[in-house]
């Protein structure tokens, strides 16, 4: 069972790399993804095509598929291709967890939102009703905004390099769009900035409309891009394994949460959807090297 789950997660993490693959004909094809394409359900048609093709390929393997974990930038497409979805996924407008049922139906859930809240819940001194700033406007940002508001955040602001997308997200979920990053108790980066460590730290922060000093004014900083002990990019000269945002925040004594914390938390919830069993969270954290990534 665990091998099947890990295989699914690996396949969808490679979606952008194999987007030219064509679905095989015959009984391996799954109706739901093709129906979603033909019905024009996808906001991003290319993302929908890529994800639908990959789902068909996965379900055509000899290893029984129980589900898949979907990553950036396919989370809104994941919701669109599902036959049914949880209330949370529908409210957020994005899904990161797909469950494949025996009758061929695909069910969508969003475990990003509760995963983020669970990661923040490991900290003991966050205000009961904090203010928050979310950077980004994709599926992960939608989950973060919804999750923070649902958990009782006093205010949630949204910044994105494309202001129109921030305004749309804020309007959909009851947040407020901002033209520049504003002060808040919690900063959550939901963009891909920091995923590729080819740019300098200064350039990476500038892509978020931040500087090292500005990043340090937030008491709590979460980066959904994960570094941690498994980070394979160039090491930071003073904070090895950290993304530029987390390195800047930690240099100013902010409390930081690496995206690996959120990844494991949402993965545990996905595991429970797929198996109906309680996830071995302690073992998952040990496997990811998460003895103490938050500070």
PyMOL commands that set and color helices and strands:
alter all, ss='L'
color gray80, all
select helices_A, chain A and resi 2-13+15-18+31-38+45-59+75-81+87-92+112-121+139-150+163-173+201-207+212-215+228-230+244-251+259-275+281-287
alter helices_A, ss='H'
color red, helices_A
select strands_A, chain A and resi 67-69+84-85+97-100+106-109+131-135+155-159+176-177+186-189+220-223+255-258
alter strands_A, ss='S'
color yellow, strands_A
deselect
rebuild
show_as cartoon
